[in-house]
Amino acid sequence: MKNIILLLMENETKTYHQSKNERKKIHDIAWEEDDECEVLGELVMRSADFNGILSCIKSDTCTNIKSKINFLKNASIYNNNCIVEWINQYSERFPKYWCHMKTLENLRIVGLLYLEKKLDKS
């Protein structure tokens, strides 16, 4: 499972870069609409959080596993109204960014499963 997480971490970065043109358009739409929901910011924060939490897997130095598990359990993109509203309204229009979102969510899920198994073994 460790290799899957590492692949997802790499793929999350790739899908982010591949969505560059779409992110520009998403930013422009948010600016025009003066929307309180800033989906780009929400996803950047999640990406930083997930990659930061799961970076311990690369070096097998995971500590505070219970707190990492609790955070990941509650950090689904589907638990955020801003993100869910964006998915409902724009995901078909911006498929590359939607792919990035799904990759990020998969990273969260697989990382959570990995940490839960690691906790069970300790």
Number of C-alpha atoms within 10 A of each C-alpha: 10 13 10 13 22 18 12 21 22 12 16 23 15 13 19 22 15 15 17 13 12 18 18 12 12 20 15 12 12 16 12 9 10 10 11 9 15 16 22 15 11 14 17 12 12 19 22 11 17 22 23 10 21 25 16 12 17 12 8 10 9 16 11 9 15 12 11 19 20 11 16 23 13 11 17 16 19 13 10 13 12 16 20 15 14 15 19 9 10 14 16 11 12 16 13 20 25 20 17 22 22 15 20 25 22 17 25 29 16 16 27 21 16 19 19 15 11 12 15 8 7 5
